[in-house]
């Protein structure tokens, strides 16, 4: 059976894509692959300095590509709205692909600018708001896609409606799993509503499997445990590289004939992507 790789990506000339968290890890690989395939690619990054370095790296690796940088702080809903306005300017009012990739993991209890628990606020609410603001651009030039990156941790997630904001207890891994399950619920509901409204938008989700990225570094650093951050970095030798972890995202973003609501992940072997089954909890209609 043929294994889908970056060589199978179609020509994306004439399309426009936005990738959140494109300064490192899965997001950086995704943005570069899209740019190399001809898409006008907007890197949406929180840190201007790191975003600038990522933009330079993409331009060096994909000379002649049309790449842009927009600041995006998903933990501040007013900043999300402002970023959406800049994205509309950079994309000339048309968006073919939105990759909701950025995220945080296993942080100590923190709050966003709007007072939400940071993992739920960043991983879910920030991307929810960004997608909402960009909906007028999606489908404007034909069929568009929204790919939201979840995690294997969704399997352990439960939406605790009685404690969404961690006001009655907090456990960092439970909160992370909840936010990743929320990503899948969001994808399923976005697809249902887009279909009902006759909007040319496919909502899809992907997870990278166990991949070597910087995602696990912030939590230990913020908790003041430098030793834990070093230990997390050491464990990367047992995980697949980000270049392999990005394949399910790119598969969902470009696979011809993809069905809305689908969920993609890696096969057993690194470097392969396939359709996977979301848990029943992720398919429940949202009231």
Secondary structure, DSSP 8 states (H G I E B T S, - for coil): -----GGG----TT-EEEEETTTSHHHHHHHHHHHHTT-EEEEEES-HHHHHHHHHHHHHHTTT--EEEEE--TT-HHHHHHHHHHHHHHTTT-BSEEEE-----S--S-B-TTS-BHHHIIIIIIHHHHHHHHTTTBTTTS-EEEEEE--GGGGG----TTSTTSSS---HHHHHHHHHHHHHHHHHHHHHHHHHHT--EEEEEE---SEESSTTHHHHHHTT-HHHHHHHHHGGGGSEEHHHHTHHHHHHHH-TT--TT-EEEE-SSTT-EEEE---GGGGS---
